[in-house]
């Protein structure tokens, strides 16, 4: 039985999605830490980064879904 290996692009997308989701699982703590010291500038910075990473995660998910639907995964 022959095993099919994951191509470079899907592998890279899965790897990066994992890293991005890991960051997103922690970022609310960073926002909370900024709120604790009443630093709106740092809080806003983390919120901007969070929004960007959420967009990146969605792009990666869409790519992977397309790859799976077109049987290239």
C-alpha positions as CSV (number, residue, x, y, z in Angstrom):
1,X,0.0,0.0,0.0
2,X,1.4,3.3,-1.1
3,X,1.2,6.3,1.3
4,X,0.7,9.7,-0.2
5,X,2.7,12.4,1.4
6,X,1.5,15.9,2.1
7,X,2.9,18.4,-0.5
8,X,5.0,21.4,0.5
9,X,2.2,24.0,0.2
10,X,-0.5,22.2,2.2
11,X,2.2,21.2,4.8
12,X,3.4,24.8,5.1
13,X,-0.2,26.1,5.4
14,X,-1.0,23.5,8.1
15,X,2.2,24.3,10.0
16,X,1.5,28.1,9.9
17,X,-2.2,27.7,10.8
18,X,-1.1,25.7,13.8
19,X,1.3,28.5,14.9
20,X,-1.3,31.2,14.2
21,X,-4.0,29.4,16.2
22,X,-1.5,28.9,19.1
23,X,-0.8,32.6,19.2
24,X,-4.6,33.4,19.1
25,X,-5.1,31.1,22.0
26,X,-2.8,33.3,24.1
27,X,-3.4,36.9,22.8
28,X,-6.4,37.6,25.0
29,X,-4.2,37.2,28.0
30,X,-1.8,39.7,26.6
31,X,-4.7,42.1,26.1
32,X,-5.8,41.5,29.7
33,X,-2.3,42.2,30.9
34,X,-2.4,45.5,29.2
35,X,-5.8,46.3,30.7
36,X,-4.5,45.5,34.2
37,X,-1.9,48.2,33.9
38,X,-4.3,50.5,32.2
39,X,-2.2,50.9,29.1
40,X,-4.5,51.5,26.2
41,X,-1.7,51.8,23.7
42,X,-0.4,48.3,24.3
43,X,-3.9,46.9,24.5
44,X,-4.7,48.4,21.1
45,X,-1.5,47.0,19.6
46,X,-2.4,43.5,20.7
47,X,-6.0,43.9,19.3
48,X,-4.6,45.0,16.0
49,X,-2.2,42.1,15.9
50,X,-5.0,39.7,16.9
51,X,-7.3,41.0,14.1
52,X,-4.5,40.5,11.5
53,X,-3.7,37.0,12.7
54,X,-7.4,36.1,12.6
55,X,-7.4,37.2,8.9
56,X,-4.3,35.2,8.3
57,X,-5.9,32.1,9.9
58,X,-9.0,32.5,7.8
59,X,-6.9,32.7,4.6
60,X,-5.0,29.6,5.6
61,X,-8.2,27.7,6.4
62,X,-9.7,28.7,3.1
63,X,-6.7,27.5,1.2
64,X,-6.7,24.2,3.0
65,X,-10.4,23.7,2.4
66,X,-10.0,24.4,-1.3
67,X,-7.1,21.9,-1.4
68,X,-9.2,19.2,0.3
69,X,-12.3,19.9,-1.9
70,X,-10.2,19.6,-5.0
71,X,-8.6,16.4,-3.7
72,X,-5.1,17.9,-3.6
73,X,-4.6,17.5,0.1
